[in-house]
Each structure stands twice: as C-alpha cells, then as structure tokens.
Amino acid sequence: MIRIQKEDFDVAAEIASVVGTDRSVGAVTVFIGLVRDINGGESIADMTLEHYPGMTEKMLARIEAEAMSRWPLSASLIIHRYGHLQPGDRIVLVISASAHRQAAFEASEFLVDWLKAKAPFWKRETTPEGARWVAARDNDAAAADRWTGEPRPIVV
C-alpha cells in the first residue's frame, strides 16, 4: 500500500490498518522520517517537497513490489508527504509486517534506502541565506546499491 499526501498521518492507526486481523504477523517494523532543523551544518527554517503525480506513485509501487518479492511480508505501507513542512514534522512512514522479525527489519531498511535514492521527490530548503534545492547524496545511492544482490534467506 502506498500513499502520497499533504496531510500528516496517525502512526497507531496506520499500524492497525496494516496488521488488521492477520494473526500470522509476528513482527512489525516502523520507520518514521522527520524534517530536521539542520542539513550540512546549516539551519533549516522549512522545507517544501514537490513530486510529479502519477510518476511518483508508480515508482513507489515498484519499490514496494520489489520488497514484497524479496521478503515474506504479510503487508507493507509507504506514506510520503509533500508540500510545505516544518522541522519536526513527519515526512515518511514505512511499515513492514511479517511472520518473523528478520524479514520485517530487512524489508523496512530496503524500502527506506530505495525511497531515499529512487523516489522522485524534489526538496527545497529555506536557510538563513535563502532557499535552495537539495541535491542527491552519494551515500544515499550507496545505501540503495547494497541491495543489488540476492536477499539473505530467512531462517525460521
């Protein structure tokens, strides 16, 4: 399940919607990304995220499908916000549910790494010196690249 939205999300309600009544779920991992008030040593007053509707949803669906094919997940959820955000605001929610913790942890880490490197969002930060577009980081690409091999088998 993926959602791109302006409004904030309720973490507890989203976990409940992912797990539902599935009693085979033994592990749920939750990642919440927050807007920081500093980036590269500079203060950040706010951030605006833009995306290309249609293209963004398609890419996030591909990322989620890849995770579902690599790990035995019962369900997953990706929520990514766009629009004007302040430091401390929630920006991303990734939930992975599985029968076992290893799959949930690894899938969640994969989803976050690939979102950071491959999701088509454009970030504009406001600093004391003015607004600037945020460039992609090499370390984000390196984190995503580590998932190019076959996933480790899940031991149950």
SULSUL-V346516 format. One record per backbone hydrogen bond with DSSP energy under -0.5 kcal/mol. NH is the residue of the N-H (numbers start at 0). CO is the residue of the C=O. If there is no record, write none. Layout:
BEGIN
<<NH | CO> <NH | CO>>
END
This chain:
BEGIN
<<2 | 77> <4 | 2> <4 | 79> <10 | 8> <13 | 9> <14 | 10> <15 | 11> <16 | 12> <17 | 13> <18 | 14> <19 | 15> <21 | 18> <22 | 20> <24 | 21> <25 | 97> <26 | 97> <28 | 95> <30 | 93> <32 | 91> <34 | 88> <38 | 41> <41 | 38> <43 | 36> <44 | 125> <45 | 125> <46 | 84> <47 | 123> <48 | 82> <49 | 121> <51 | 119> <52 | 50> <54 | 51> <54 | 52> <55 | 51> <57 | 53> <58 | 54> <59 | 55> <60 | 56> <61 | 57> <62 | 58> <63 | 59> <64 | 60> <65 | 61> <66 | 62> <67 | 63> <68 | 64> <69 | 65> <70 | 66> <72 | 70> <73 | 96> <74 | 96> <76 | 94> <77 | 0> <78 | 92> <79 | 2> <80 | 90> <81 | 4> <82 | 48> <84 | 46> <86 | 44> <87 | 34> <88 | 85> <90 | 32> <91 | 32> <92 | 78> <93 | 30> <94 | 76> <95 | 28> <96 | 74> <97 | 26> <98 | 71> <103 | 99> <104 | 100> <105 | 101> <106 | 102> <107 | 103> <108 | 104> <109 | 105> <110 | 106> <111 | 107> <112 | 108> <113 | 109> <114 | 110> <115 | 111> <116 | 112> <117 | 113> <118 | 113> <118 | 114> <120 | 118> <121 | 49> <123 | 47> <124 | 131> <125 | 45> <126 | 124> <126 | 129> <129 | 126> <131 | 124> <133 | 122> <134 | 132> <140 | 136> <141 | 137> <142 | 138> <143 | 139> <144 | 140> <145 | 141> <146 | 143> <147 | 144> <154 | 152> <155 | 153>>
END
